[in-house]
Amino acid sequence: MTTTTTTSSGRVIRDYDQTLWRRILINREFAIIGLLVLVVLVSVVSIRGFAQPITVNYLLLDVAPILLIALPMTLVMITGEIDLSVGSMVGLASVVTGVLTESGAPFEVAALAALAVGVIGGAFNGFLVTVVGLPSLAVTIGTLALFRGLAVGLLGTTAVTDFPEMWTALAKAKIAGTTIPYIVIPFLILLAIFVVMLHFTPFGRGIYAIGLSKDAARFSGVHVERTKFILFMLSGVVAAFAGIFYTLRFGSARGDNATGLELQVIAAVVLGGVSVFGGRGHLHGVVAAVLLIGVLGSVLRLAGVTSDVINIITGGLLIFSVVAASVFAWVQRVRAKAGPPLRVAASPAP
């Protein structure tokens, strides 16, 4: 018999009464994966030059920062929070790396300092959200401006371009015998860590519980504030790591690096099936959504479409995904109110 559990937020959690293949294949994440495969196949057939190795290489290099930042952003948004400061943190980490390198410090020391800045920035966001009790939207809008202002203030309008050739070459190098850049390796390591943490640990179950109902999670023994604080720190340090890669890939540290990157990350996370209200989302859907947006952008650029039109198409796709999710949730609520079908038990034999 199918049973339902209703949380304080009014959401209904159904038991796993469907078969495994239906739970895996009939969901929003698999729809995004299917759409990604369809777009890739159509692009290979119809767009000349899309299947060339150099196109694949540049595509992965372009989406690498978004892929990296989307991992902790997914966990943050599942708890019902958001971090809009990640793009500015990428720029701040880039500037810290450039300023320290220009002053004579070894690049390795500069990179570690940039990672430390990411930890501090994430901890600052987490402190304001979890200890002071401010809404994450307001906090991270403020730190978005704060981190960007610090980046521009440290470097001004100049740019640092003198970095060790070994590191800049490594950031753009490809794995031997393939067209895949080396940045994919640390991404896959981080992906494995975040997948295990979110889907296979009590910490990850606590993240979902916080998104569904913060009060219920607290009464269940979940350390709500501590969990959110850790997630904001992870978001900061991964954004700083993406800033170091961004700097090496383009060979330039500027205060305006990665401007607007946070909007691309959030668009990909929402498109990948993460609910803006928290409590729902999976990493494989987010990764597929990032690749889908990257492939669409690459295909449209090869077709001669301007960047403004690409932004319009991406925004329309995001709006459609949000509307479709709302409609799907409404259908589920209607079905939940209707209740399970009436089942009549057979009378026992005398």
Buried (B, 14 or more C-beta within 10 A) or exposed (E): EEEEEEBEBEBEEBEEEEEEEEEEEEBBBBBBBEBBEEBBEEBEEEBEEBEEEEBBBBBBBEBBBBBBBBBBBBBBBBBBBBBBBBBBBBBBBBBBBBBBBBEEBEBEEBBBBBBBBBBBBBBBBBBBBBEEEBEBEEBBBBBBEBBBEBBBEBBEEEBBBEBEEEBBEBBBEBEEEEBBBBBBEEBEEBBEEBBEBBBEEEBBBBBBBBBBBBEBBBEEEBBBBEBBBBBBBBBBBBBBBBBBBBBBBBBBBBBBBBBEBBBBBBBBBBBBBBBBBBBBBBBBBBBBBBBBBBBBBBBBEBEEBEEEEBBEBBEEBBEEBBEEBEEEBEEEEEEBEEEEEEEEEEEEEE
